Amino acid sequence: ATLSGTVLGEPGSRPLTRHQIFLKGLAGTPTQDEYHSLRTDPQGRYRFVNVPPGDYMLTDTVSAPPTWRLRISLKRGDVLPLDLTPDNNTGTRNDFPDVR
């Protein structure tokens, strides 16, 4: 599967370049040992490719307070577009509120 999009900060701001994001398999699922990380390109774009199907957490931190924390479910062959914006940041949506 492929997951890709653009990382945007505040409304009207430029895309976030060199912003690190993580795609982590969920505990207790077949993807629990999957861990992918990357930095956005100069246009703020990211692209995770050849990701095994399953359930994941997409976040931008492993220790500091996150800006995004989203549950992602991928199926074999999926090409999922997902921009990270203020509309789906942790102030609006946090799919893992109990994760520290």
ABEGO torsion letter per residue (X at the ends): XBBBEBBBBBBGBBBBBGBBBBBBBBBGBAAAABBBBBBBBAAGBBBBBGBBBEBBBBBABAABBBABBBBBBBBBGBBBBBBBBAAABAAABBABAABX
